[in-house]
Amino acid sequence: MFDETIAEPPDISEDATLWNTSGPEGEALRSAYQKISFEDGTVWGISVAESQAQLVNERRAAQRSLLPVFGLVGLIGVASSLMLMSAILGPLRKLRADVAHRWDTDDNLTPTDYPDEVAPLVDDLNQLLHRNRDIVSGSRRQAADLAHALKTPATILRNELQAMSQAGVDTGIADEALDRIDSQLGRSLARIRALNTAELTHSRTDVSHSVERLARLFTTIAEREDKILEVKSDPELWVRMDTQDIEEVLGNLLDNAVKWCRGKVKLTAKRHEDCVEICIEDDGPGIPEDAIREALRSGGRLDTSVRGSGLGLAIAVDLLNAYGAHFDLGKSAALGGLSGRVVIPTKS
């Protein structure tokens, strides 16, 4: 201190006092002062001081040393948390993947493949899978039974009307009424089946296989009428639709196209990034733009010269809507007739 005396704080108490003062040549000091009483009754005032600049430097040095340590500890903590979360969520991710796989393969989940904490959930999911399968199969069976039960009386009525017509009785109004009954029953049954299937099943269908099967059938039909069916399809066109439903949609569209075309029908099925697109075109007369809505209406028929109920397109629309798919009609740029385009999303 170069024979300097450390100043005492202005306010002295029994406790230690920390304060700032000046040292030699005006250097800033941080000082601690406390009074100490000895047994002989003497009282001493003890002061300890250090340069404030040195204290600041030491504090900065400590910060520089501790910051990397704290950063490393933080990184270790974050990494440990991520590993812990991965270990916790791993069984749940496996369960999610297995559930999606079991929907497709119709298998049951095995509770022993998962931790004890998840096993009760696996049992509940198995029961849910069984219940959904029962609901879907039951709904389809009931719809089929109802259709079969109504088909026989309708056939009898139609035969009776045909006999009466051959006998000279005018049955035009009755025939039209029976056609409408058949149309409405057919559409209602198709809607019931589609809604139950779309909501309760996760069936997957390779559309390319369905296109191949339908192409063989309708090629034969077209050749009988001296018409051509041209088919071009990408492989592996998987969609989340029941096979029977997608084939009913495509079958209705192909039936209309072959029926109304002049000589050629073209079917194209291709894959896009988030959907599968199926386009059926013909070189027939087509449909005016202002009549498209009528054509899609249940029982709507623009030409009564060809026998039919006008139900096919309406059923196709209902089935596709149940699965979140889209259908539109327009003019074929390639053939000049009608173009029906089906877009089925492949991402949920």
Phi, psi and omega in degrees: 000000179055048179062020176273149176253132180287130181291152177267150179294152182293326181249108183259131178232177179290335180271164178295141182241128176254131181202166179259137179215186182246145178248204179302141178055030175074015181293137180286131180237153169250118191239148175239129184230138176208142177271136180235127179258130179263172184293332181279005177092354179283151180238125179247143173255117185254127177240137174232134184220155176213152180297131178296325180297321179293321177298318179296318179296319179295322178295317179295322178296320178296319178298317179297326180283324186276330183301313176300323179296313179298321178298317179297317178299320178297316179297319178297320179296316179296315180298319179295320179296317179296318179295320179295316179296321178296319179294324180286316185277346181306308179299326179290322177296318178298320179296318179298315180295320181292323178298314179298320180292320182292327175303319184283322185263352179066028178264169176264156174278149180256112183302329182290349179279358186230162178299160182301329181292334184263342185304317178299323177295323179297317178299317179296320179294322176299317178296321179295319178299315179297317182295317180296320178298319180296320180296315181296310182295323178294318179295317178295319181294318179294320178296320179293319179296318180294319179298318180294320181294327181274336184294321183295310177299323180295322178294319178298314179299319182293322177296319178296319178295322179295320178295319178295322179295321178293335178276002177099005180274137178282111181246019184301314181294317180295319177300317180296319179296319179293323176299319180292322177298313178301319181296311183293320177296316180298317181290320180296318179294320178295321180293317178301313180296319183293315182295315180296319182292313184295324185277331191247358180232155177240040182298147176238139183230137173273104185298330182297325177291318178297318179299320180296316180295313181293326180297320179297317181294309186282339173296318177298316179297317182294321181295330177297332181256017180058042177241164184240133173247115180256127185237132175222118186222137171288151176280163173056054179263076184279133176223158178270076175218151175291140184301318181296323182290313182294325179288330176292320178298307182295324178296318178297316181293318178293322179299315178296317183295314180294325182293321188257350182288159176274323181200348187212139174232139181234127177244127179232127177234123182218160183261136170244181185299318184234016181199167171245128182248129178237125183236127178241118184239154176218169180255027180280195183289341181075188180230130176301148184302322182283356180251002183296319180299319179295323180294329181273351180286146180300120179081001180287125181228128181271341181217118182267006180287336176256130185295140179164169183259350184072024187261337190303310182294322180296318177296318179301316180298315180298315180297316181292319179298325180298333180259008181076017179270174186228144179223135175217156179247151178191192180266137180284122178287333184274319186249345176088350180264222182270144176235123175250122185243125178249127179239117182247118180293144179253355179246134178276000000 
